Amino acid sequence: HRFSRGLGLASESSRILKENPASALLVAIEAADLAPSAQANSAILRALDKNREARTIEAYSTTPAIYSSDGSKIASVTSDHHVAITDAGSGRRIALLVGHTDIVYQIRFNESGDRLASIAWDGMAAIWDTADGRLVRWLVTPGESRTHQGTGRCVDFSQDGELLATGGDDGKIKIWN
């Protein structure tokens, strides 16, 4: 029974490998633990091969790198307060978004991936064109000098991409269209 369970897990590892390589590796290890076999060892080797680092892109470590919804682009914050847009397949830089003068705290793609919103510690938020790196607009309420007074903390597009929410240490959530 243990051996057949191990073979079943090795088969399951192969089935989920493309969708979830990390889980496939864990399942393959469990298969080998239950019933050491050529199938379990092969499943481990295939999963290890899929879990390799594909490339390294320079990024600022306190802000996460994010994928566009279609997986074709990666955005990351550089150490000099810019945002880099990189082709996820080739690792080639597509655009460098230059304009923030303080640490960029959060970044988000819209659903189509053609726009990116960013917000920085100085309270300034912006919308960028991801194809050419052009600043579309700074988000500033008339009569105010910045998006949020105090540190800018969060930014996110609505699912339909028509609205953008920003939040900061001023205790306000602002909705932009």
Secondary structure, 3 states (H helix, E strand, C coil): CHHHHHHHHHHHHHHHCCCCHHHHHHHHHHHHHHCCCHHHHHHHHHHHHHCCCCCCCCCCCCCCCEECCCCCEEEEECCCCCEEEEECCCCCEEEEECCCCCCEEEEEECCCCCEEEEEECCCCEEEEECCCCCEEEECCCCCCCCCCCCCEEEEEECCCCCCEEEEECCCCEEEEC
